């Protein structure tokens, strides 16, 4: 026995999904506004980078997260 599809339910579902998607992607879903990240580059010796990668890995951080963490800690320490 096949079930008949009610087209009105499908339209309502599509409207709900569209509304939720707009809320999610416009950032107006009550989330805290954050600044956009700035891509920056710098040079580092390969051996120093390997040591930092190992340290960050022990902390459970990737390269970018580790660098952000290190810069934040540096800023806290030398704020004056």
C-alpha angles and dihedrals in degrees: 000000000000124000119231116235117232108220092203091062091051092052092050091049091050091050091050092049092047092050093049092047092052090050092049098048099039091058092232094115091106094272120146111261113242131191120254114256121248118222111230133177134206138166124249134171112258092236092052091048092051091051091049092046090053092048092048091047090055087053091049093249132127123227098271095042090048092051091048089049092048093049091048091051091047090051091050092049097046100032095129 
